[in-house]
Amino acid sequence: MSTSLILLSVLVSALALSDAERNHSTEMNAAKNVASSTVVKGGVKVLFLGNSITLHAPAPQIGWTNSWGMAASSAENDYVHIVTRGIEAKLGRKADVRVRNVAGFERNFETWKPSPEIEELTKFDPDYLIIAIGENTRDLRTHEDRLAYTDALKKLISLFLRGRTKPHTVVRGVFWKNPWKDWCLERAASDLALTFVKTDFNKCREMCAYGKFWHEGVAGHPGDAGMQATATAILEGFFPVDSGYAAWVDGRPVDVEPIRVSRQPFNQWAASYQRPQDQTEIAGMLRFETDGPSRLVVRQFGQTRPTTNVIVRPLSARVKPAVAKDGVISFTLPKPGYYVLEIDGYHRPLEIFAQQRRDFAAEKKEANIVFGPGIHNPVIVKLKSHDRVYIDKDAIVYGSFQADKVEDVKVSGYGIISGARNRRVGHACYREGMDGAVRIIDSHRITFDGPTVLDSCCWCVAAFNSSDLELRNLKVTGAWRYNTDGIDICNSQRVRVSNCFVHSFDDTLVVKGISHDYVEMKKALSLDFKRNEPIEDIVFSNCVCWCGWGRTLELGLETWASRIAGVVFEDCDLIHNAIYALSVHLGGPAMVDDVTYRNIRIESDGCEERCVYQTNRDQKADCKPGNALCWLTISNYKMFSKGFYEGNKTLLNEPRGNFKKVTVDNVSITRTNGAPKPYREINMEKVKAGEISITNIKMDGVDE
C-alpha cells in the first residue's frame, strides 16, 4: 500500500468517531458488568439493553456518583424507571426488570459474541424489550458499514425472539442526532417487525443536563427533560394513544383507539424480511354498543387544509355527514353496523364499529377461560375440545388463537385479539408453521363470535380442513404486514361467515383449496389433488369489505380440492377494492360445481391507488391514484410459473381448472371522485368454460 493510501486510511479511521466521543464522553461506560434488576414474582418481565443513558455505575473521576441512567437527577427520573412505571400502570401489574449496559456491543459490533450473561438474559424471556444503543458506535461512513451494523443489530435482537413469538419490543433511536445510525436501527427493527421510535432530542439544549454536572460529557447526556421525552416516545411505541381523532357518541365522549393499517398497495409474496412501517399509517378505531341510530360528532386533529370531501362508507347506508366551519363533522348512523369515515381520501380513516348491544352474561358464566378487562399476553392460546372462551370488551389478548384437531369450541365477547407478539418465520401462510391471529386446523364445530382481530403476522383468520364453522360479528383490521389476507376458508365444509367487517391488506374474503404439504408442492413432487378435502357449502353474508391489495371476494387462486361446490358470497358492501372485486381464479386443477355472487354493492373511488408488486427490499413504492378496477374476473391461469411445472410431469399434465356454473346477480357499482369506469374480464385457457350467468348489473344506477 502506498504512503498516501496509508495516510488516507489513518485519516478516515480518525474521523470515524462515535457520537459519545464527539460529545466528550470518552470515559463513558468505563465500568464493567453494570447490571440492575428488580425481581417481582408474578410481574410482567421487562428488559432494557442500553449504554450509559440506560445505566452507568459510579465514576467519581468524572463527577458521576450514581448508579442509574446518566444524567438523570435521580433513579426515579431516568427513562428506565419512567418506562417501567408506565408499563406497570398500563398493565396493572408490577414489573420484574432487568437492565444491562451493552456498550461493548456498540464498540465492537463486528466481532461481538453473546456473553454468558447475555445468554442468561435470553432465558429471562422478557414480555417487553427496550433496545437503546448506538451512541458508542463509530461513524458508519460506508454503505457496507451500515449493512454490517444493521446485521449485527438484528443478530443481537434476534437472541430474544423465540421461534414464532417475540416480546413487545421498541428499538430506540439515538439521543445524539445521527441519521445513519437511526437508519440502521430502524431498518433492523423493520426487518424483524418491531417498533422503532426516534429520540434525537439533544438538539434542544434544555433536554441535556448542562449546568448540573461539571464534566461536559456527563452534562451532554439527557437530563430529566430528555429522559422524560425518551420515555414518552418509548411508551407511545408500546401503547399508541394518538389516533388523530376525538369523538362523541350521543353526546358522550368515547375513546378512539389507534390502529396501524397499510398506507399503500405495495405488497410481495414470501418476504424473508418484514414490511417497513413507513409503508403504513395510523388510523382510528371507534368501538361502542348501540341498539338503534347513533349520533356521532368527530374532530380530526392535524388537518392542514380545509376539509372538502367527507364520506361515510358503505354508501348504501346513505349517511350524510355535515362539516362545520371549525372542521367538526357530525352525522347519524341509522343502525348498528360497520362504517368508515374518510376525510379527503381514504388515508388515516376512522373505522367505526357500532356493535349491537349484547349481554354476554351467559357466555361469561359458561366460559372455562375468561380474559377480563386489561392486557393479557398468552402469545399462543391452544384451544381444547369443548372450551368456552370469553373476551371482555375491555380486554386485549396478545396471542394466536389456535384450534388444532379439536371440536365443539366457542370464543365470544367484544374484546380484542392481537397478533402483535406472533412472528412470521416462513414464506407461505398455509397451515403449517404460521401463527395468524385465528387459525383453525382439522377441527369441527368451532365458533368465533364478536372479537376484533388486529395486527396479524400473516393470514388474519384462517381455517384448514375443518367443518361446521361459524365466524360472526368479527372485526378484522389492523392488517398491514405482507400477505395479511382477511378470512381464508381452505378445504372446509359447512362454513358460515356473517356480519363481519374485514379490512385486509391482501385478499379479503377467500375460499382456497390447498395441498396438505406446501413444501412438497414447492419441490414439485407428485401431488394428487383429488385426495385433498373438498370445499362444500361455504357462505359469506352481510359483510363490509376493504381490500388493500389483490382480490376482495375470491375463489382461488389455489384450487386443489376433490370437489368445490356451493360457494356463495351475498349481501356484502365492498367499500374499497384493489385490483379485482369479484374473482374466480382457478390456479389449480379442481372443477368448481358452482359459485355465486349476489346482492353485492361495489364502490370505486378515484383516490384509490394502483397496486405495485415489490420485488426487492429497497424498491420504493410508486402507487399513484387512478386505479382502474376490474369488477369481475374469471380465469384459470395456473398458480405456478411454466418453469415450475416443467420440473414435474405430473404437475405439467394436470388439467386446468374449470367450472360448471358461475352466477353473478344483482350487483351495483358506484363510482366516486372521478374513478375510471370498472371493467370485467374472462380468460379461460385451453378449456371450454362453463355456464356464466350475469344478470341485474347496475353502473352508477344505470343498467349495464
N, C-alpha and C positions, 0 to 999 in steps of 0.2 A: 504494500500500500504506500502511495506517495505521501511525502510530508504534509502536503496541503490537505489531502484527504483525512490524514490522522488528525490534523488541527481542526478540520471541519467537524469530524466525529466528536472530538472533545468538546467543541463549542456547542453542538446540538445537545450533548448529554448535560452540559452545564445549564443550558436553557430549559431543560425538561424538569422544571421544579414542580413540587407538589403545591397545592394551594395552602397547605399548612406552612410550608417554608416561606411562601410569599407573604404570609400573614405573621411572620416572625415567630412561628411555632415549631422550631426545630427540636425543642425539648419535649414537645407534647407526646403523650403515650409512652413515656420512658419506662414507666413501671411495668413489670411483668406480671402475668397471671392475675389481672384485675378481674374480680368477679363479685357479683352481688346476687342474692336470692332471698325470697320470702316464701316459705312453704306454708300453704293453707290447705288443709285436707278438704276435698270436695270442691275446690275452687276451679275456676277456669284457668288454663295454663297459658302463660304469656311469655314470649321470648324476645328480647332485644339483642340484636347484634350490631355493634357500632364502634365508635372510636372515642376520643376524649369528650366529644359533645354528649355522648351517651353515658360514659363513666370514666373517671380518672381518679386514681389513688392520690393521696397527698404527695406533693412535690414542693417542699418548703423553699428550695433554691430558686423557684420562680414565683413564690408568693401564693402558691395554691396549697391549702392545708385541709382540704375537704376530700370526701370520697363519694362524689356524685357527678352528675353531668356538669362539666366546665362550661360556663362560668356563672351558673345559677346562684342566687343568693342563699338558697337553702335546698335541701333534698326535695322538699315538697314543691319547689318551684322549677325543678328541671323537667324536661319534656317527658322523661320516662315515667315519673310519678304522676304527671298530669294525665298522660295517656292511660296509665293503669287505672286511675280514678274514673276516667271516662268510660272505660270498658266495664268496670265494676258497676257503675251507675246504670249503664245500658242493659247489662245482663242481670243485675240484681244478685250477683254472686261475688265473693271475694276472689282475688287472683293469686295464683301460685306463679311467682315471677322469677325469671332468670335473666340476668343482664350480663353480657360479656363484651369486653373490648377486643376487637379482632383487627387492630391496626396492622398486625403482621401480614394479614392477607392483602391489605391495601398496598403495602410497600413491596411485597414480593408475590404478586398475583400469578406471575408466570410459573413459578416453581412451588407455590404453596400447596401443601398437602394437609388434610384434616388431622389435627392432633387428637390424642385420646380424649381430651376434654370436649372437643367439638363432637366427636363420635358419641360421647356420653350425652351431650345435649340433644342429639338426634333421637335418642331413646326417650327423652323427655316428651317428645311428640306434642309440640305446642298446639293449642287451638288458635292462637293469634301470634303472628310472627312479624316483627318490625325489622327491616334491613335499613340501617342508617350509616352508610360508609361512603368513602370516595375522597374525602378531603386530603388524606395522606397519599393518595395515588399520584404518581408523577403525571406530568402533562402527556396527553395522548395525541402526539403530533401527526401520526400517520394513520391511514385507514386500517392498516394491519394491526397497529397498536390497539385501536378501538375495537376491532373484532376480537382480538385476543383477550382484552379486558372483559368484553361482553360475555365471551365464552366462559371465562373464569368465574364471573358473577353467576352465571347460570349453573355452573357446577357446584358452587357454594350453596346457592339457594336450593338446588335440587336434592341436597342431602336431607332436606326437611320435607320433601314431597314423598308421600307414602303410596307408591303404586298408583292407583287410580283416585287417590284422595290427596288433599292438600289442606294446610291450615289457612285461615283467613290471613292474608299477607298484604302488607303495604311496603313498597320499596320507596324510601325517601330520597328525593334529590339532594344535591349537596347544598350546604349553607353558604359557602363562598362561591359566588356565581362562576359556573364553568359549563358552557353549553355542551361541550363534547362529553364530559363526564355524565351529565344528565341524559344525553343521547344514549350512552351505553346502558345506564341504569334503566331508562325507560324501555329500551329495546329488550333487555333481559327480562324485565317484568312482563312485557307484552308477549314474548315468546312462550312464557310459562303461564299465561293467562292470569297474571297478578296485577294488582293496582299500583300505579306509580303516582306520586304527588310531588310537585315542585315545592322547594323550601329555601330558595336563594334569597332570604330576607335580609342578608347583611348589607345590601345596597342602601338600606336605611340605617344610619349610624346609631339611632336610638335602639335598634334591635340588638346591638352588641353591648358589652359590659365596660365600655370606655369610661374611665373615671372611677371605676370600682376596684381595679387592680393595677399595681404599678407596672407589672410585666405586660408589654404590649401584646405578646402572643396570647396570654390568658384573657386580656381585655378584649381581644378581637373575636373571642368566642361569643355565642349567643348569650345575652343577659336574660333577665326574666321575661322581657317582652319578646325576644327572639325565641326563647323556649316555649312560651305560650303560643306564638304563631306557628311554630313547628308542630306542636301537639295538636293544635286545631286542625291543621292540614291532614295529619295522620288520622285523627278521629273521623274527619269528613271522608277520608278514604275508606275507612271501615264502615261507617254508618252515615251515608249521604243524607243530608237534610234539605238541600235546596232543589226542589223540583221546578222552580221557576214560576209557580202558581200559588195563589191563595184562593180559597173557595168557601162559599156558604151554601148550605142546602136548607131550604125552607127557613131562612133567617138565622141559622146557627152555623158557626164556623166549623169546618171539618178539615182534617189533615189531608194534605196532598202528598203522597209518597213518591219519592224519586225512583225511577227505574231506568236502566240502561237499555237502549234499543239501537238497532242499526241506523246509521246516518245515510248510507248509500248502498245501492245494489252492486256490491263488489265482493264476489264470492269465489271460492275454489274448492276442489274436491281433495280430500285426504291430505291436508297440510300437516307437515311434521312440526310446525310451529303454530302458534295461536294468533287469532286476529288482533291487530293492534287497536287500542282504544281510540286512536284518532279517527277511526272509521265508524265511531259510534257517537251517540249523544244522549243527554239526559232528558227523559220525558216525564210527565206527571201521571200518577195513577190515583184515582179517586174511588174509594170503595165505601158504599153505605147501603143500608137496607131501607126498603120502602114498600108500601102496599099499593100505591097508585101514582098519580102525577107528582112531580117534584120540581120545585122552583130553584134554579141554580143562579148564583152570581159568582163570576170568576174575574180575577185580576191577574194579568201576566206581568211579571217583573222583567226588567232588562230589555223591554221593547224599545228599539232605537228609531223607529219610524212610525208614522200614523198607521193604524190598523185599517186596511182597505178591504179585506176579504176574510170573512169569518164563516166557517161551515161546521155544522154538526152532522156527522155521519152516524148511521146509514141515512141516505137521503130519503129512503122510504118512510122514515119516522116523521118526516115533514116538520122538523124542529126549525124555528126561525129565530136565530139569535139577534139581539139588539145590542148595539155598541154605543155607549155614552161618550160624551166629549172627552172625559178623562180616561177613556180606554176601558172602562169596566164593561164586561159582557154579561148579559142576562138572558135566560131562556128557560123554557119549561119542557121537561121530559114527560111524554104522555103516559108512560107506564114503566114498570121495572124492565130492565134490559141493558144492553151494552151499547155505548155511544162513544164517539171520539170527537173532541173539539179541536179544530185546526184553525190556526191564525196565520193568514198569508202563506199558505202552503202546508205540507204535511210534516215539516220538520218540527221537532220538540212539541209533539201533540199532548193533549190531556186525554187519557183514556179513562172513561167513566163507567164504572160497574155499579149500576143501580140494581142491587140484588133483591130478589123477592124476600120480604121479611119472613123468617122461619124460626120456629122453636126447635132447636136441636136437643132438647132435654132428653128425649127418649134415646137418641143416638149416643149421647154422652153417658147415660146410665148404662146402656148396653155395652159400651166400649171396654175392652180389656187393656187398651193403650190410649192414654189421654195426653195430648200436648196442650197444656194450659197456656194462659197469656204469657208472653215473653219469648226469648230466643232459645232455641234448642239446637244442639249440634251432634246429632247421631251419625252424620255423614252417610251411613248406609242403614236403611230401615228394611230388614229382611222380614217380610210378611210370612206368617204361618197360616195354615189352613184354619178357617173359622175365626180369624182375627176380626175384631171390630175396633177401628181406629177413629178417634175424634180429634179434630184440629180446631182449637178455639179461634174465633175471628181475630183475636189479638195475638195469635201465635205465629212465629216464623220458625219453620223447621228446615234447617240446613241439612239436606241429605237426599239420596236417591231412594225412592220407594220401589221395592222390588218384590214382585210376586213370581216365584220360580217354582214350578211344579207343585202348586197349591190349589186349593179350591175353597169356595164359599168365604170370600173376604170382602169387607166393606170399609171404605175410608170416606169419612164425611166431615163436614164443617167448612166454614168460610175462611179458614186460616191460609197461610202461605207455605207452599213447598218450594224451597230454593235449591238449585243445583250448584250454587256458587263454590261449594267445597269439593265438588266432584270434578275429576280431571280426565280429559280425553287423552288417552295414551296411544291409541292406534289410528289407523286410517279409516276403516269402514265404520259405519254407525249401526251395524247389524246386531244380531242377538248376542254374540259372544264378546266379552271384554269391554263392554261400554256401560256407563252408569248415568244415563239420561235421568231426568227428574222423576219420571214414572216409567217403569219397564215391567211388562207382563209377559212371561215366557212359560209355555207349556202348562197353562193354568186355566181354570174353569170357574164360572160364576163369580166374577170379580166386578166390584162396583167402586167407582170414584165419583163422589157427588159433592160438588161445592168448592173445592180448593182453588186458589190462584197458584199457577205454576210459573216460576221465574228462573231465569239465568241458567238454563240447562247447558251442559257441556257438549251435547250432541242432540240427536232427536229428542224433543221435549217429552212427548208421551208416545210410547210405542208398545204394541202388542205383537207377539210372535207365537204362532201355532197354538192359539188359545180359543176358547169358545164361551158363549153366553156372557158377554161383557156389556156393562153399562157405564158409559162415560158421560156424565151430565153436569151441567152448570159449572163447567170448568172455565177458568180464565187463564189462557196460556199467552204469556207475553214476556218482555224482557229477554227475547231471543235475539242475540247479536253475534254469537260465535259462528264459525264456519259450519255449514250443513245443519243448522238448527231447524229441521222440519217441525211442524206443529204437532199433528196427531197422525201417526202411521199405523195402519192395521195390516198386518202381514200374515198370510196363510192362516186366517182365522175364520170362525163361523159364528153366526148369530150375534152380531155386534150392533149396539145402538149408541151413536154419538149424538147428543141432543143438547140444545140450548147452551152452546159454548161460544166463547169469544176466543179467537185464535189469531194472534199477531206473530207470525213466524218470520224468520229471516230467510229460510229456504221454503220448500213446498209446504202447503198449509194443511189441507185435509187429504190424506193419501191412502190408497189401497195398493199393496205390493204383494208379489209372490217371489220369494227368495229361497235359495238353497240353504239347507241347514249349515253348511260349512263353506263360508265365503272364501276361506283360504284355499280350499281345494279348487273352487271355481277360478280363483285368481291364477292358480298354477295351470289352468286349462286342462285339468284332469277330467276323466269321464264324469258326466253329470246326467243322471236320469231324472229329468224334471217331473216325470209322471209320478214319482214316489213322494213328491212334496205335498204337504197337506193342502186341501182345497181352500178356496176363498168362496164363501157362500153366505148370503143373507146379511149384507152389511148396509146399514142405513145411517147417513149423516143428515140431520134435520135441524132447522131453526138455529143456524149458527151465523155469527158475524165474523168475516174472514178478512185478514190483511196479509197479503203475501209480499214479502220484501225481495224475493228472488225466485225465479223458476215458475212453478205452476200452482194455481190456487186450489182447484178441485181436480185431483188427478187419480186416474187408474194407471199404474206403472211407475216409473219406467221399467222396473223389474217385474216381469210377469212369468215366473217359473212356478207353476202350480198344476196339480192334476185336473183342477176344474175351477173356473171363475164364473160365478152366476149370482144374480140377484144383488148387484151393487147399485145403490140409489143415493144420489145427492139431491136434497129437496129443501125448498123454502129457506134459502140462505142468501144473505147480503154479502157481496164481495166488494168491500169498500176501497181497497187498493189492490192492484194486480201488477205483477212484474212483467213477465213475458207472455204467459198463457193463462187464461181464466178457467176454461173448461178443457180438460185434456185427457184423451185416451191415448196412452203412449205404450205400445206393445213392444218392449225391448227384449222380451223373452218369448219362447215359443208357444205359450199356452193359448188355447182357444177360449174366448170370452163369450159366454152364452148371451148375456145381456147386461147393459149398463145404462142407467137412466139419470138424466139431469132434468129436473122440473121445478118450476116456480123459483127461478134464480134471478136475482137482481144484481147486475154488474155495473160498477161505477168506474169511469175512466177519466182521469184528471190531467190537464196539461202540464202540471208541475211534476208529474211522475218521471223519473229518470230512466234512461236506457241502461240495461244490465251490462256489466263488463265482467269478463272472466279473468281472474287474477292468475297469472302464470308463474310469478316468482315473488319472493319476499319483498323486493324493493320496488316493484311496479306501483305506480301511483294511479289512483282511480281517476277515470275520465267519464263520469256518469252524468251526462247532460240531459236536461229536460227535453220532452218531446217524444216520449216512448210511444210507439205505435203498437197497441195491444192486439194480440190475436185472441179473440173471444172464444173460439172453438178450434181445437186441433185434434185430428185423428191420424195417427201414424204408426208404422211398425218398423222404425229404424232399430237395428239390433243394438243392444246395450254397449257391447264392446267394439273396439276397432277391428278392422279387417285383419290386421296382423295377428291379433289375439286369437281370432277364430282359426286362422290358418295353422296355428300351432297344434290344433287338435281336430282330427277328422270328425269326431262325434259332435263337437260343437259346430263345426263348419257346416255339417249336413243337417243340422236341426232345422225344422220347418220355421218359417217366420210366423210371428204372432198374427192372429186374426180374430174376428168377432162375428157372431151371428146377428146381433142387433144392437145398435146404439140409438137411444131415444133422447131427443132434446126438445123439451116442450115448455112453452110459456116462460121465455127469457126476455127480460127488459134490460137494455143497455143505455146508460145515461152518461153523457159527456159534460164535463165542466171545465171552465178556464181554457177553452180553445183546444182541447185534446184532439189529436188526429182521429179519424174515423177508424174504429176497430174493424178487423177483418177476420176471416176464417180460412182454414186450410185443411185439406185432406190429402195425405201422402201415404198410400199403401203400396209397398213394393212387392212385386213378384207373387201377389196373391189376388184373388178376386174378392174384393171387400164384401162384407156382409151388408145387411139392410141398415140404412141410415134414415131415421125419421126426424126431421127438423120442422117444428110447427110453432106458430104463435110467437114469433120473434119481433120485438119492437126496438127500434133505434131512436133514442130521443123522442119517444112517444109515437113514432111512425112505424107502421108495419113494414118489415123487410121482405 
